[in-house]
Amino acid sequence: MKTINLMLAGLLAACVAVESEAPEMDVRSGDEAHVDLAPASSDASSFAWRLLEARGSAALLAGRDAEAHAAFSAVPLLELDPELYPLAGRAALLVGESQIARRLLHAFLERQPEDHEARLDLARALLLLDEASRCLDHLAMLPRNVQRQTASCELRGLALLATGEARAALTEFRRALKGGSDVVVLSHLIQRAREQLAAGDERDESTEP
């Protein structure tokens, strides 16, 4: 998170520096996202893309997820700075565009596989796309100290719960709780794991001769 915050701070400064010189543009969210350039030249286009990247990064830092996603989405993928794929991916993830997040984060990790924050976000996207097993695969690639962090434990617990491994999920949720995760959320997840475990035990008993 520290790495992403430093990147965002730098881009926020860049956004402020170029705002007064920006070409006029119209940014819309979703499938209608586009930029009207004036004048329409390659230099102006490049300037507009960089400005949109800065705006998206600044919005993400400020917690304006939809605005950040709209700005990043307005930049053609081939024009988007690959170093910003993790930020664009996180923005997409936060507004529920898990497929877009997956594509951006996967492409980034092919170039920088050691980026643990990006891999955690990719694992989140995969879980939201009902690919719990692949989520677990990516979590297993993280260093042991990162795997022990509360965010990793919570995510692993959810993935294990999705694959029917309630006992292992329960262990992960308890680790996250000890690490300081939200008590209300974790209590609910622990209860779900216990219910799944109890249901499994009942099924086992019903199949006994």
Secondary structure, 3 states (H helix, E strand, C coil): CHHHHHHHHHHHHHHHHHHHHCCCCCCCCHHHCCCCCCCCCHHHHHHHHHHHHHHHHHHHHCCCHHHHHHHHHCCCCCCCCHHHHHHHHHHHHHCCCHHHHHHHHHHHHHHCCCCHHHHHHHHHHHHHCCCHHHHHHHHHCCCHHHHCCHHHHHHHHHHHHHCCCHHHHHHHHHHHHHCCCCHHHHHHHHHHHHHHHHHHHHHHHHCCC
